[in-house]
Amino acid sequence: MDLVAADNVSKWFGEVIALNSFSLNIEPGITGVIGPNGAGKSTLFKLLLGLLRPNKGFVLVKGQNPWTNYRLRQDIGYLPDHEFLPENSSGYEFLKLVGGLRGLEGWELEERIHEIAHQVGMIEVLDRRIKGYSKGMKQRIKIAGTMIHEPSLLILDEPLAGTDPNVKRSIFEIIEKLHKDGKNIIISSHVLHDIERVTNNVALLYNGRCIATGTISEIRSLLDQFPHNIVIKCNRPRDMVKELIEYPWVTSVDLDVSKKNKLIVKVSEPETFFENFSTLVIEKDYEVKEVYSKDEDLESVFKYLMSGQHGY
């Protein structure tokens, strides 16, 4: 049985069409969902959670209709793409709140909080206030919140957005452990390279449609035909310019004059760039605050795929 089956789904809000004749089948395991802002990723996830109902077509999760299906929802953990943590609460208090909302209480809740905190590497800082957490800590405590009720399916909406290579590495490790424990995971991202770290199964969304599905190698062969602009925010940007410009797959590096710690790197082989960039950061001890592909570059890729020239 497919984990998710969506057939000819349309969802609109007034005159805005979020999903348009959308069809997608997801098998058990880990699946990456790639697409620019406005592609329909968050709307798809809310349909899977039963928070929205299609205007047309149908969606099944584990063979069931998710709309008002509270028993099914209890078996799903969801990490939204926006910030929602109570900054003045501790990590422990946040997990106790989430666990209580999921029906856990007493010793069972206490035991689960400490078990899940160990799993995500947060046990040592569980009593600290969230406003003092780093970006990586916040992401890990949010993932813990999605897992506290032991769901079999996790839906992670952009968990890697705005994170540096070290934070990404820790999140990858958590996802890999969860998969080994038998969890099914659907994870969205703007960056194919990020998804490649945890799965070989990918779906590309654009303008409310699934325009391509396949393995990483199949999708990457399409995306690598286009130059990408990569945005990097780091310390010692001038030093990094000198390092990056030596790479044969880097065609140009611009230092943003308005934000002196921001670089825009144009690359001809984005996957090769990302593979080597993490090594550079570690070896040269750079402090990287953000690394991401600009949406406008993805737009040209997805428009090209929408033309149907590749038969996907």
RODO-2510 file (C-alpha; in nm, 4 decimals, decimal comma):
residues 312
     n   res          X          Y          Z
     1     m     0,0000     0,0000     0,0000
     2     d     0,1219     0,3516    -0,0827
     3     l     0,1956     0,5703     0,2165
     4     v     0,0292     0,8619     0,0341
     5     a    -0,1959     0,8575    -0,2712
     6     a    -0,3190     1,1857    -0,4206
     7     d    -0,5237     1,1708    -0,7394
     8     n    -0,6269     1,4721    -0,9483
     9     v    -0,6413     1,6946    -0,6399
    10     s    -0,7274     2,0627    -0,6651
    11     k    -0,7379     2,3021    -0,3724
    12     w    -0,8156     2,6698    -0,4021
    13     f    -0,8680     2,9630    -0,1678
    14     g    -1,0923     3,2148    -0,3377
    15     e    -0,9167     3,2953    -0,6649
    16     v    -0,5848     3,1483    -0,5517
    17     i    -0,5190     2,7926    -0,6739
    18     a    -0,2776     2,6178    -0,4360
    19     l    -0,2945     2,2710    -0,5968
    20     n    -0,4108     2,2131    -0,9526
    21     s    -0,4925     1,8612    -1,0799
    22     f    -0,2217     1,7331    -0,8473
    23     s    -0,1340     1,3631    -0,8443
    24     l     0,1384     1,1893    -0,6444
    25     n     0,2068     0,8482    -0,4933
    26     i     0,4569     0,8143    -0,2066
    27     e     0,5844     0,4765    -0,0940
    28     p     0,6912     0,3947     0,2640
    29     g     1,0396     0,5171     0,3612
    30     i     1,1826     0,8683     0,3208
    31     t     1,0641     1,0945     0,0390
    32     g     1,1864     1,4440    -0,0416
    33     v     0,9486     1,7086    -0,1752
    34     i     1,1289     1,9882    -0,3619
    35     g     0,9808     2,3159    -0,4801
    36     p     1,0077     2,6953    -0,4604
    37     n     0,7855     2,9095    -0,2397
    38     g     0,4253     2,8885    -0,3552
    39     a     0,4708     2,5472    -0,5175
    40     g     0,2028     2,3907    -0,2968
    41     k     0,4180     2,1979    -0,0474
    42     s     0,2550     2,3327     0,2692
    43     t    -0,0948     2,2937     0,1242
    44     l    -0,0178     1,9322     0,0367
    45     f     0,1021     1,8660     0,3907
    46     k    -0,2109     2,0201     0,5435
    47     l    -0,4248     1,7955     0,3219
    48     l    -0,2289     1,4928     0,4441
    49     l    -0,2892     1,6032     0,8029
    50     g    -0,6617     1,6439     0,7451
    51     l    -0,6448     2,0156     0,8245
    52     l    -0,7747     2,0963     0,4767
    53     r    -1,0123     1,9125     0,2434
    54     p    -0,9648     1,8987    -0,1363
    55     n    -1,2097     2,0914    -0,3519
    56     k    -1,1607     1,8209    -0,6128
    57     g    -1,0025     1,4749    -0,6240
    58     f    -0,8994     1,2656    -0,3238
    59     v    -0,6104     1,2153    -0,0841
    60     l    -0,5370     0,8960     0,1080
    61     v    -0,2778     0,8499     0,3839
    62     k    -0,2045     0,4867     0,4710
    63     g    -0,5193     0,3971     0,2782
    64     q    -0,7410     0,6321     0,4810
    65     n    -0,9115     0,9639     0,4158
    66     p    -0,7353     1,2095     0,6522
    67     w    -1,0209     1,4639     0,6718
    68     t    -1,1524     1,4709     1,0332
    69     n    -0,9732     1,1388     1,0876
    70     y    -0,8416     1,2026     1,4376
    71     r    -0,7104     0,8492     1,4879
    72     l    -0,4958     0,8815     1,1752
    73     r    -0,3772     1,2282     1,2806
    74     q    -0,2574     1,0790     1,6096
    75     d    -0,0179     0,8646     1,4044
    76     i     0,1396     1,1677     1,2286
    77     g     0,4021     1,4106     1,3572
    78     y     0,4126     1,7483     1,1820
    79     l     0,6851     2,0132     1,1808
    80     p     0,5556     2,3362     1,0186
    81     d     0,7824     2,5706     0,8238
    82     h     0,7233     2,8738     1,0487
    83     e     0,8602     2,9643     1,3907
    84     f     0,6225     2,8675     1,6712
    85     l     0,8317     2,7922     1,9807
    86     p     0,7384     2,9699     2,3076
    87     e     1,0629     3,1618     2,3623
    88     n     1,0135     3,2171     2,7360
    89     s     0,9481     2,8499     2,8097
    90     s     1,2140     2,5857     2,8616
    91     g     1,2579     2,2928     2,6265
    92     y     1,1132     2,0684     2,8978
    93     e     0,8041     2,2877     2,9356
    94     f     0,7494     2,2906     2,5586
    95     l     0,7662     1,9110     2,5353
    96     k     0,5381     1,8736     2,8377
    97     l     0,2829     2,1028     2,6711
    98     v     0,2975     1,9153     2,3392
    99     g     0,2837     1,5774     2,5111
   100     g    -0,0171     1,6867     2,7143
   101     l    -0,1977     1,7964     2,4010
   102     r    -0,1314     1,4488     2,2623
   103     g    -0,2923     1,2854     2,5650
   104     l     0,0229     1,1877     2,7558
   105     e     0,0431     1,2502     3,1297
   106     g     0,2117     1,1498     3,4537
   107     w     0,5118     0,9177     3,4543
   108     e     0,4472     0,8144     3,0943
   109     l     0,4907     1,1756     2,9778
   110     e     0,7991     1,2321     3,1946
   111     e     0,9604     0,9159     3,0637
   112     r     0,8846     1,0062     2,7042
   113     i     1,0217     1,3618     2,7411
   114     h     1,3579     1,2359     2,8648
   115     e     1,3704     0,9549     2,6082
   116     i     1,3037     1,1868     2,3156
   117     a     1,5408     1,4553     2,4492
   118     h     1,8184     1,1941     2,4522
   119     q     1,7342     1,0946     2,0942
   120     v     1,7725     1,4488     1,9601
   121     g     2,0725     1,5405     2,1785
   122     m     1,8904     1,7969     2,3945
   123     i     1,8897     1,6342     2,7384
   124     e     2,1695     1,8591     2,8718
   125     v     1,9855     2,1826     2,7845
   126     l     1,6289     2,0709     2,8465
   127     d     1,5815     2,3122     3,1383
   128     r     1,7179     2,6167     2,9554
   129     r     1,4832     2,8791     2,8120
   130     i     1,4224     2,8418     2,4406
   131     k     1,5158     3,2035     2,3673
   132     g     1,8725     3,1102     2,4623
   133     y     1,8833     2,8164     2,2197
   134     s     2,0883     2,8244     1,9013
   135     k     1,9181     2,7681     1,5645
   136     g     2,0240     2,4033     1,5730
   137     m     1,8867     2,3506     1,9241
   138     k     1,5538     2,5041     1,8253
   139     q     1,5242     2,2739     1,5262
   140     r     1,6069     1,9682     1,7368
   141     i     1,3546     2,0538     2,0093
   142     k     1,0875     2,1105     1,7401
   143     i     1,1624     1,7686     1,5909
   144     a     1,1346     1,6216     1,9421
   145     g     0,7893     1,7787     1,9676
   146     t     0,6773     1,6074     1,6472
   147     m     0,7945     1,2698     1,7806
   148     i     0,6733     1,2767     2,1409
   149     h     0,3568     1,0747     2,0740
   150     e     0,5545     0,8119     1,8756
   151     p     0,3890     0,8543     1,5337
   152     s     0,4799     0,6236     1,2456
   153     l     0,4775     0,9109     0,9906
   154     l     0,6705     1,2374     1,0223
   155     i     0,6023     1,5342     0,7918
   156     l     0,8866     1,7871     0,8110
   157     d     0,8228     2,1137     0,6256
   158     e     1,1543     2,2915     0,5457
   159     p     1,3413     2,1769     0,8614
   160     l     1,6771     2,2745     0,7052
   161     a     1,5880     2,6283     0,5934
   162     g     1,8346     2,8890     0,7180
   163     t     2,0610     2,6382     0,8932
   164     d     2,4385     2,6135     0,8618
   165     p     2,6241     2,2940     0,7552
   166     n     2,6804     2,1754     1,1138
   167     v     2,3126     2,2100     1,2051
   168     k     2,2130     2,0306     0,8869
   169     r     2,4476     1,7453     0,9695
   170     s     2,2874     1,6987     1,3128
   171     i     1,9374     1,6995     1,1613
   172     f     2,0434     1,4464     0,8973
   173     e     2,1665     1,2174     1,1744
   174     i     1,8349     1,2440     1,3596
   175     i     1,6370     1,1672     1,0426
   176     e     1,8559     0,8660     0,9639
   177     k     1,8073     0,7286     1,3176
   178     l     1,4320     0,7766     1,2950
   179     h     1,4196     0,5909     0,9647
   180     k     1,6195     0,3030     1,1122
   181     d     1,3625     0,2925     1,3927
   182     g     1,0925     0,2314     1,1317
   183     k     0,9549     0,5828     1,0849
   184     n     0,8227     0,6996     0,7488
   185     i     0,9345     1,0541     0,6696
   186     i     0,8245     1,3156     0,4160
   187     i     1,0621     1,6132     0,4125
   188     s     1,0471     1,9286     0,2019
   189     s     1,3335     2,1568     0,0970
   190     h     1,4444     2,4105    -0,1636
   191     v     1,7775     2,2337    -0,2104
   192     l     1,8127     1,8962    -0,3807
   193     h     2,1547     1,8385    -0,2235
   194     d     2,0020     1,8523     0,1259
   195     i     1,7437     1,5896     0,0384
   196     e     2,0103     1,3692    -0,1196
   197     r     2,1710     1,3240     0,2212
   198     v     1,8729     1,1264     0,3513
   199     t     1,6845     0,9738     0,0570
   200     n     1,6978     0,8775    -0,3083
   201     n     1,3260     0,9371    -0,3689
   202     v     1,2164     1,2826    -0,4807
   203     a     0,9064     1,4648    -0,6041
   204     l     0,9297     1,8088    -0,7681
   205     l     0,6399     2,0521    -0,7149
   206     y     0,5767     2,3690    -0,9102
   207     n     0,2698     2,5932    -0,9389
   208     g     0,0512     2,3427    -0,7562
   209     r     0,1489     2,0404    -0,9629
   210     c     0,3835     1,7475    -0,9268
   211     i     0,5936     1,7837    -1,2400
   212     a     0,8534     1,5117    -1,1827
   213     t     0,9189     1,2136    -0,9590
   214     g     1,2133     0,9789    -0,9571
   215     t     1,5525     0,9057    -0,8102
   216     i     1,8039     1,1704    -0,7119
   217     s     2,0249     1,0905    -1,0114
   218     e     1,7349     1,1365    -1,2538
   219     i     1,6266     1,4676    -1,1016
   220     r     1,9803     1,5971    -1,0566
   221     s     2,0632     1,5389    -1,4226
   222     l     1,7851     1,7853    -1,5062
   223     l     1,8711     2,0490    -1,2451
   224     d     2,2456     2,0477    -1,3133
   225     q     2,1834     2,1808    -1,6633
   226     f     2,1112     2,5220    -1,5127
   227     p     2,3471     2,7689    -1,3421
   228     h     2,2524     2,8319    -0,9804
   229     n     2,2997     3,1357    -0,7602
   230     i     2,3901     3,0263    -0,4077
   231     v     2,3589     3,2789    -0,1232
   232     i     2,6100     3,2458     0,1615
   233     k     2,6181     3,4483     0,4830
   234     c     2,9398     3,4028     0,6779
   235     n     3,2230     3,5631     0,8707
   236     r     3,5426     3,6457     0,6762
   237     p     3,3563     3,6783     0,3441
   238     r     3,6585     3,8205     0,1590
   239     d     3,8641     3,5152     0,2534
   240     m     3,5868     3,2888     0,1312
   241     v     3,5708     3,4738    -0,2024
   242     k     3,9366     3,3883    -0,2619
   243     e     3,8734     3,0222    -0,1789
   244     l     3,5574     2,9790    -0,3863
   245     i     3,6788     3,1489    -0,7023
   246     e     3,9466     2,8784    -0,7363
   247     y     3,6872     2,6068    -0,7896
   248     p     3,6326     2,5241    -1,1608
   249     w     3,2570     2,4887    -1,1123
   250     v     3,2252     2,8381    -0,9613
   251     t     3,1756     3,0908    -1,2411
   252     s     3,1554     3,4066    -1,0264
   253     v     3,1435     3,5292    -0,6663
   254     d     2,9887     3,8667    -0,5747
   255     l     3,0115     4,0385    -0,2371
   256     d     2,6822     4,2124    -0,1524
   257     v     2,7774     4,5765    -0,0900
   258     s     2,4722     4,6378     0,1309
   259     k     2,5459     4,3355     0,3509
   260     k     2,9185     4,2774     0,3682
   261     n     2,8869     3,9276     0,5094
   262     k     2,6704     3,8069     0,2187
   263     l     2,8078     3,6353    -0,0928
   264     i     2,6232     3,5411    -0,4113
   265     v     2,8000     3,2514    -0,5810
   266     k     2,7091     3,1453    -0,9339
   267     v     2,7911     2,7780    -0,9931
   268     s     2,7687     2,5569    -1,2998
   269     e     2,7578     2,2316    -1,0996
   270     p     2,5486     2,2928    -0,7866
   271     e     2,5746     1,9389    -0,6536
   272     t     2,9542     1,9404    -0,6801
   273     f     2,9608     2,2785    -0,5089
   274     f     2,7561     2,1635    -0,2092
   275     e     2,9632     1,8476    -0,1734
   276     n     3,2842     2,0514    -0,1457
   277     f     3,1492     2,3509     0,0435
   278     s     3,0949     2,1631     0,3711
   279     t     3,4549     2,0421     0,3614
   280     l     3,5803     2,3968     0,3021
   281     v     3,3801     2,5334     0,5976
   282     i     3,5179     2,2718     0,8363
   283     e     3,8796     2,2851     0,7166
   284     k     3,9015     2,6672     0,7189
   285     d     3,6868     2,7099     1,0326
   286     y     3,4321     2,9489     0,8786
   287     e     3,1210     3,0519     1,0689
   288     v     2,8356     3,0128     0,8206
   289     k     2,4946     3,1514     0,9180
   290     e     2,3011     3,0641     0,6015
   291     v     2,3442     2,8792     0,2728
   292     y     2,0580     2,8536     0,0235
   293     s     1,9680     2,8521    -0,3450
   294     k     1,7761     3,1578    -0,4571
   295     d     1,4151     3,0907    -0,5576
   296     e     1,4483     3,2698    -0,8876
   297     d     1,7003     3,0116    -1,0061
   298     l     1,4638     2,7281    -0,9233
   299     e     1,1886     2,9101    -1,1087
   300     s     1,3715     2,8729    -1,4418
   301     v     1,4344     2,5044    -1,3741
   302     f     1,0734     2,4275    -1,2913
   303     k     0,9389     2,6292    -1,5828
   304     y     1,1657     2,4267    -1,8094
   305     l     1,0360     2,1012    -1,6652
   306     m     0,6768     2,2235    -1,7019
   307     s     0,7317     2,2426    -2,0750
   308     g     0,7260     1,8615    -2,0774
   309     q     1,0382     1,8303    -2,2901
   310     h     1,1693     1,5423    -2,0796
   311     g     0,8530     1,3371    -2,0616
   312     y     0,8297     1,3370    -1,6808
***
